[in-house]
Amino acid sequence: LDTAKSTLQQLDREASAIPAGSGGVTILPYFLGEKTPIMDPQARGVVFGLDLSHSRANIFRATLEAVMYGFRHHVDVLRESGLEPTRFMATNGGVSSSLWRQIAADVLNEPITSFRNHPGSVLGVAFVAGLSQGLFDNWAEIDRFLIDRYVNEPQPNAALAYDQGYAVYREL
């Protein structure tokens, strides 16, 4: 486990030196088919735009970007349905990567709030139970449990690069 963590940290460092858009490498991460919002179990993964000038850092960064493009696709579906997300929060494993948090902010072009030492989805489940039993009056009260936070703001130049990369992702 320590070796895996060390490897991911090394890949993060290498990928941080690669500009937004991974040098033209775009990945469709459908290696097990795709559920929402595509609903196609036959969908397959793609590594597009790869050439001999790219390194493992390009591929790693493109993988992180692909996951966030998938999130953006979900946000698009919500907006197309008339729902407007107002807060973007991140918890669990991915938030340990400052690179991934920044990619999330830039791809979504929204601030991403993360929490150190967050217990994960169990907090949300417990809070829903508390709401249902009248222990809390509204969702805003969850903020009292989310005190150690940091925010990644989108960087305009990277957000623009990701708008272009997302268009390629969706076309593919």
C-alpha positions in Angstrom: 0.0 0.0 0.0 2.8 2.4 0.8 4.4 1.6 -2.6 1.1 2.3 -4.4 0.8 5.6 -2.5 4.4 6.5 -3.3 3.8 5.7 -7.0 0.7 7.8 -7.2 2.5 10.7 -5.5 5.3 10.4 -8.1 2.9 10.3 -11.0 1.1 13.4 -9.5 4.4 15.3 -9.5 5.2 14.3 -13.1 1.7 15.1 -14.3 1.7 18.5 -12.6 4.5 19.5 -15.0 2.2 18.8 -18.0 -0.2 21.6 -19.1 -4.0 21.3 -19.0 -5.1 19.1 -21.8 -2.3 16.5 -21.5 -0.6 17.5 -24.7 -3.6 16.5 -26.8 -4.2 13.1 -25.1 -7.8 12.4 -24.4 -9.1 9.3 -22.6 -12.6 7.8 -22.6 -12.5 5.8 -19.3 -15.1 3.3 -20.4 -13.0 0.2 -19.8 -15.9 -1.6 -18.1 -18.7 -0.1 -20.2 -20.4 3.1 -19.0 -23.3 3.6 -16.7 -24.7 7.1 -16.3 -25.2 9.2 -18.3 -24.4 7.2 -21.4 -26.0 3.9 -20.2 -24.0 1.7 -22.6 -22.4 -1.5 -21.2 -20.7 -2.0 -24.5 -18.9 1.3 -24.5 -15.1 0.9 -24.5 -12.2 2.9 -23.4 -10.1 4.9 -25.8 -6.7 6.6 -25.6 -6.9 9.3 -28.3 -4.2 11.6 -29.6 -1.3 9.5 -28.1 2.1 9.7 -30.0 5.7 8.9 -29.2 6.3 12.4 -27.7 4.0 11.6 -24.8 5.1 10.2 -21.5 3.4 8.3 -18.7 2.7 11.7 -17.1 0.6 12.7 -20.1 -1.4 9.4 -19.8 -1.8 9.8 -16.0 -2.9 13.4 -16.3 -5.3 12.5 -19.2 -6.8 9.8 -17.0 -7.5 12.3 -14.2 -8.9 14.7 -16.7 -11.2 12.0 -18.2 -12.7 11.2 -14.8 -13.5 14.9 -14.4 -14.9 15.2 -17.9 -17.2 12.4 -16.8 -18.3 14.5 -13.8 -18.8 17.5 -16.1 -21.0 15.4 -18.4 -23.2 14.6 -15.3 -23.3 18.3 -14.4 -24.4 19.0 -18.0 -27.2 16.5 -17.7 -28.4 18.1 -14.4 -28.4 21.5 -16.0 -30.2 20.3 -19.1 -32.8 18.9 -16.7 -33.3 22.4 -15.2 -31.2 21.7 -12.0 -28.4 24.0 -11.2 -25.7 22.7 -8.9 -24.6 25.4 -6.5 -21.8 23.7 -4.5 -19.1 21.3 -5.6 -17.5 19.2 -2.8 -14.9 16.5 -2.9 -14.1 13.9 -0.3 -12.2 10.6 0.1 -9.1 9.4 -1.9 -8.9 11.8 -4.8 -8.7 14.9 -2.5 -5.3 13.8 -1.3 -4.1 14.9 -4.8 -3.8 18.7 -5.1 -3.4 18.1 -8.9 -6.7 16.3 -9.1 -8.5 18.9 -7.0 -7.3 21.6 -9.3 -8.2 19.6 -12.4 -11.7 19.2 -11.0 -12.0 23.0 -10.4 -10.7 23.8 -13.8 -12.8 21.2 -15.8 -16.0 22.2 -14.0 -14.9 25.9 -13.9 -16.3 26.0 -10.4 -14.7 26.2 -6.9 -14.1 22.8 -5.4 -14.3 22.5 -1.6 -12.5 19.7 0.0 -12.1 18.6 3.6 -9.1 17.3 5.5 -9.9 14.2 7.5 -13.4 13.9 6.1 -15.1 10.6 7.1 -16.4 10.2 3.5 -19.9 9.4 2.4 -20.8 8.0 5.8 -21.2 11.6 7.1 -23.8 12.2 4.4 -25.7 9.1 5.3 -25.6 9.9 9.0 -26.8 13.4 8.3 -29.7 12.2 6.2 -30.7 9.9 9.0 -30.5 12.8 11.4 -32.6 15.0 9.1 -35.3 12.3 8.9 -35.5 12.1 12.6 -35.6 15.8 13.2 -32.2 16.2 14.7 -31.3 18.8 12.0 -33.6 21.4 10.4 -31.9 21.7 7.0 -28.8 20.7 4.9 -27.0 23.9 5.9 -26.4 22.4 9.3 -23.9 19.9 7.9 -21.4 22.7 7.6 -20.8 22.5 11.3 -19.2 19.1 10.8 -17.1 20.3 7.8 -14.7 22.6 9.5 -11.2 21.8 8.1 -11.7 22.8 4.5 -9.8 24.2 1.6 -11.0 25.5 -1.8 -9.5 25.1 -5.2 -10.6 28.0 -7.5 -10.7 27.5 -11.2 -7.8 29.0 -13.2 -9.2 30.8 -16.3 -6.5 29.6 -18.8 -6.8 26.0 -17.7 -10.6 26.2 -17.7 -10.5 27.4 -21.3 -8.1 24.5 -22.3 -10.5 22.1 -20.6 -13.5 23.5 -22.5 -11.7 22.5 -25.7 -10.6 19.1 -24.3 -14.2 18.4 -23.1 -15.5 19.1 -26.5 -13.1 16.5 -27.9 -14.1 14.1 -25.1 -17.8 14.5 -25.9 -17.3 14.2 -29.7 -15.4 10.9 -29.1 
